[in-house]
Amino acid sequence: MSDSMSSSSPTAPEAPLVLIVDDEEQMTAIISFALETQGLRTSTASDATAARALLDTEPVELVVLDVMLPGESGIELCRSLRETSDVPVILLTALGEVDDRVAGLTAGADDYLTKPFSPRELALRVQAILRRSSGSTSVADSAGQALRCGPLRVDLEWGSASWDGAELDLPETELRLLGRLVQDAGRAVPLRTLLHEVWGTSRAEGGRDMVKSMIYRLRQQLRVQGAPADLIEAVRGQGYRVRVLPSTRPH
């Protein structure tokens, strides 16, 4: 395990700290350099045990996590993190390993990149997730109001969502995806729009599986709270939409 911190002004707030978990030293060096040139601080860990030690002692604000780790896999680590923490996770997977990407998203990852990837693209995705996590940007934030569609309520400013008053336990990216769909309730939102506005990417490669997996998880969460199974519909050739339903309780 190695640790690298960039310096900052004594009077300025410290830059966000990103934990990079990968057992390849060259890869961690490349990622660290890319993130530090964007003004971020980085720490690195080569396995799940070292990663947990850093997460317990350092104010980590985002984790870049490789799937293939010695011992406990990145997916297993992500799943266990989600039991105690909502720190955003970007998963690094092998090119073409669709099962890993789906498993990672199901385990609670917020985003993924396939190797080989552009370090600049990773840095931009990290910055986008950190901005959203800090509340500096979000869908319809300027209005300062929760989004509603019948019994469904999404408040991006406060990071919460509920169905008929029952809270939904959603990671930050799932919350944004649901909010984007509710924003245009009754209308299909194209896949490319979702990728651009929720994940900050225009690359469709692998995006369909990523969105499909996250939609599945949203449906499961909503059904547990009593929402209809077809609340979120796939519209062939168009995208996804949230059905417009009447309210079951007063606003």
C-alpha positions as semicolon CSV with decimal commas, in nm:
position;residue;x (nm);y (nm);z (nm)
1;M;0,000;0,000;0,000
2;S;0,118;0,349;-0,077
3;D;-0,018;0,689;0,009
4;S;0,008;1,014;-0,184
5;M;-0,131;1,354;-0,079
6;S;-0,119;1,681;-0,269
7;S;-0,044;2,000;-0,076
8;S;-0,302;2,270;-0,019
9;S;-0,313;2,621;0,120
10;P;-0,341;2,635;0,502
11;T;-0,633;2,875;0,478
12;A;-0,819;2,695;0,198
13;P;-1,040;2,389;0,251
14;E;-0,866;2,062;0,170
15;A;-0,932;1,912;-0,170
16;P;-1,150;1,599;-0,179
17;L;-0,965;1,276;-0,102
18;V;-1,005;0,988;-0,348
19;L;-0,906;0,633;-0,252
20;I;-0,768;0,424;-0,540
21;V;-0,787;0,048;-0,476
22;D;-0,582;-0,150;-0,730
23;D;-0,298;-0,399;-0,693
24;E;-0,118;-0,276;-1,007
25;E;0,130;-0,005;-0,904
26;Q;0,153;0,138;-1,253
27;M;-0,224;0,173;-1,274
28;T;-0,251;0,345;-0,936
29;A;0,030;0,583;-1,035
30;I;-0,148;0,676;-1,359
31;I;-0,481;0,732;-1,186
32;S;-0,321;0,928;-0,901
33;F;-0,147;1,158;-1,146
34;A;-0,466;1,216;-1,346
35;L;-0,666;1,303;-1,035
36;E;-0,398;1,515;-0,870
37;T;-0,361;1,727;-1,184
38;Q;-0,730;1,808;-1,134
39;G;-0,660;1,935;-0,783
40;L;-0,771;1,624;-0,594
41;R;-0,585;1,436;-0,319
42;T;-0,531;1,061;-0,347
43;S;-0,456;0,763;-0,129
44;T;-0,392;0,414;-0,264
45;A;-0,450;0,062;-0,139
46;S;-0,360;-0,269;-0,301
47;D;-0,630;-0,486;-0,144
48;A;-0,957;-0,477;0,048
49;T;-0,794;-0,495;0,391
50;A;-0,575;-0,194;0,326
51;A;-0,869;-0,009;0,174
52;R;-1,083;-0,061;0,484
53;A;-0,803;0,063;0,708
54;L;-0,785;0,387;0,509
55;L;-1,161;0,427;0,498
56;D;-1,168;0,395;0,877
57;T;-0,901;0,661;0,932
58;E;-0,918;0,902;0,637
59;P;-1,201;1,132;0,517
60;V;-1,237;0,954;0,182
61;E;-1,499;1,115;-0,042
62;L;-1,486;0,873;-0,337
63;V;-1,341;0,528;-0,410
64;V;-1,198;0,414;-0,745
65;L;-1,214;0,036;-0,713
66;D;-1,072;-0,236;-0,936
67;V;-1,280;-0,554;-0,963
68;M;-0,978;-0,788;-0,975
69;L;-0,809;-0,765;-0,635
70;P;-0,606;-1,030;-0,449
71;G;-0,825;-1,203;-0,191
72;E;-1,157;-1,022;-0,155
73;S;-1,279;-0,892;-0,491
74;G;-1,370;-0,532;-0,562
75;I;-1,735;-0,631;-0,600
76;E;-1,735;-0,797;-0,256
77;L;-1,570;-0,491;-0,105
78;C;-1,824;-0,262;-0,270
79;R;-2,111;-0,471;-0,138
80;S;-1,978;-0,462;0,218
81;L;-1,912;-0,087;0,198
82;R;-2,274;-0,028;0,106
83;E;-2,381;-0,184;0,434
84;T;-2,217;0,095;0,633
85;S;-2,132;0,381;0,397
86;D;-2,272;0,581;0,105
87;V;-1,929;0,692;-0,021
88;P;-1,946;0,700;-0,405
89;V;-1,770;0,413;-0,584
90;I;-1,642;0,399;-0,943
91;L;-1,567;0,042;-1,048
92;L;-1,287;-0,052;-1,290
93;T;-1,365;-0,364;-1,493
94;A;-1,202;-0,563;-1,772
95;L;-1,314;-0,482;-2,126
96;G;-1,610;-0,697;-2,226
97;E;-1,681;-0,831;-1,876
98;V;-2,050;-0,738;-1,875
99;D;-2,123;-0,969;-1,579
100;D;-1,871;-0,779;-1,365
101;R;-2,027;-0,445;-1,453
102;V;-2,379;-0,563;-1,376
103;A;-2,264;-0,731;-1,053
104;G;-2,081;-0,415;-0,950
105;L;-2,382;-0,192;-1,009
106;T;-2,602;-0,440;-0,824
107;A;-2,353;-0,427;-0,535
108;G;-2,399;-0,051;-0,516
109;A;-2,132;0,103;-0,742
110;D;-2,222;0,448;-0,872
111;D;-2,042;0,417;-1,205
112;Y;-1,789;0,204;-1,390
113;L;-1,515;0,229;-1,652
114;T;-1,374;-0,055;-1,858
115;K;-0,999;-0,106;-1,898
116;P;-0,825;0,031;-2,093
117;F;-0,974;0,374;-2,026
118;S;-0,875;0,737;-2,062
119;P;-0,733;0,874;-1,735
120;R;-0,884;1,210;-1,829
121;E;-1,229;1,055;-1,865
122;L;-1,193;0,894;-1,523
123;A;-1,089;1,228;-1,372
124;L;-1,391;1,399;-1,528
125;R;-1,627;1,132;-1,395
126;V;-1,475;1,159;-1,049
127;Q;-1,519;1,537;-1,056
128;A;-1,880;1,504;-1,176
129;I;-1,973;1,260;-0,897
130;L;-1,799;1,472;-0,633
131;R;-1,987;1,781;-0,752
132;R;-2,317;1,596;-0,734
133;S;-2,234;1,450;-0,392
134;S;-2,156;1,797;-0,258
135;G;-2,489;1,924;-0,386
136;S;-2,336;2,183;-0,619
137;T;-2,524;2,048;-0,921
138;S;-2,836;1,839;-0,959
139;V;-3,141;1,808;-1,177
140;A;-3,384;2,094;-1,108
141;D;-3,174;2,215;-0,810
142;S;-3,233;2,575;-0,910
143;A;-3,598;2,537;-0,824
144;G;-3,509;2,424;-0,472
145;Q;-3,814;2,200;-0,465
146;A;-3,875;1,827;-0,455
147;L;-3,987;1,653;-0,772
148;R;-4,321;1,470;-0,749
149;C;-4,514;1,219;-0,952
150;G;-4,822;1,103;-0,764
151;P;-4,703;0,919;-0,449
152;L;-4,340;0,934;-0,569
153;R;-4,127;1,217;-0,430
154;V;-3,760;1,286;-0,511
155;D;-3,566;1,560;-0,333
156;L;-3,223;1,592;-0,492
157;E;-3,118;1,883;-0,274
158;W;-3,162;1,677;0,044
159;G;-3,070;1,345;-0,118
160;S;-3,392;1,163;-0,040
161;A;-3,676;0,984;-0,215
162;S;-3,999;0,827;-0,096
163;W;-4,303;0,635;-0,217
164;D;-4,629;0,729;-0,048
165;G;-4,431;0,860;0,249
166;A;-4,204;0,553;0,285
167;E;-3,836;0,639;0,241
168;L;-3,636;0,470;-0,035
169;D;-3,276;0,375;0,042
170;L;-3,103;0,482;-0,280
171;P;-2,735;0,547;-0,360
172;E;-2,666;0,892;-0,502
173;T;-2,655;0,790;-0,870
174;E;-2,981;0,592;-0,846
175;L;-3,141;0,894;-0,683
176;R;-3,031;1,118;-0,969
177;L;-3,154;0,868;-1,228
178;L;-3,495;0,847;-1,062
179;G;-3,509;1,225;-1,033
180;R;-3,429;1,267;-1,403
181;L;-3,710;1,030;-1,498
182;V;-3,958;1,198;-1,262
183;Q;-3,863;1,536;-1,406
184;D;-4,015;1,424;-1,738
185;A;-4,282;1,195;-1,591
186;G;-4,507;1,053;-1,861
187;R;-4,245;1,105;-2,133
188;A;-3,966;0,871;-2,238
189;V;-3,616;0,998;-2,159
190;P;-3,363;0,877;-2,420
191;L;-3,075;0,656;-2,311
192;R;-2,816;0,908;-2,431
193;T;-2,983;1,183;-2,228
194;L;-2,970;0,969;-1,915
195;L;-2,604;0,884;-1,972
196;H;-2,514;1,248;-2,030
197;E;-2,714;1,404;-1,748
198;V;-2,679;1,135;-1,480
199;W;-2,334;0,989;-1,552
200;G;-2,177;1,282;-1,735
201;T;-2,074;1,079;-2,038
202;S;-2,177;1,072;-2,402
203;R;-2,031;0,725;-2,461
204;A;-2,304;0,471;-2,521
205;E;-2,067;0,170;-2,510
206;G;-2,175;-0,039;-2,214
207;G;-2,419;0,232;-2,112
208;R;-2,729;0,035;-2,201
209;D;-2,638;-0,243;-1,956
210;M;-2,549;0,009;-1,688
211;V;-2,881;0,195;-1,715
212;K;-3,080;-0,130;-1,745
213;S;-2,920;-0,268;-1,429
214;M;-2,987;0,048;-1,233
215;I;-3,348;0,066;-1,355
216;Y;-3,393;-0,291;-1,233
217;R;-3,266;-0,196;-0,889
218;L;-3,494;0,108;-0,875
219;R;-3,794;-0,107;-0,963
220;Q;-3,705;-0,354;-0,689
221;Q;-3,675;-0,078;-0,429
222;L;-4,003;0,079;-0,534
223;R;-4,190;-0,252;-0,534
224;V;-4,080;-0,321;-0,178
225;Q;-4,262;-0,001;-0,078
226;G;-4,575;-0,093;-0,272
227;A;-4,520;0,083;-0,604
228;P;-4,660;-0,088;-0,918
229;A;-4,416;-0,313;-1,103
230;D;-4,457;-0,111;-1,424
231;L;-4,403;0,232;-1,265
232;I;-4,079;0,267;-1,466
233;E;-4,136;0,152;-1,823
234;A;-3,893;0,072;-2,102
235;V;-4,019;0,236;-2,421
236;R;-3,884;0,048;-2,722
237;G;-3,656;0,264;-2,934
238;Q;-3,704;0,568;-2,709
239;G;-3,576;0,512;-2,355
240;Y;-3,736;0,492;-2,012
241;R;-4,026;0,676;-1,852
242;V;-4,205;0,701;-1,520
243;R;-4,580;0,654;-1,548
244;V;-4,797;0,940;-1,430
245;L;-5,006;0,825;-1,134
246;P;-5,255;1,008;-0,911
247;S;-5,146;1,106;-0,561
248;T;-5,261;0,882;-0,277
249;R;-5,207;1,146;-0,013
250;P;-5,215;1,527;-0,012
251;H;-4,893;1,718;-0,084
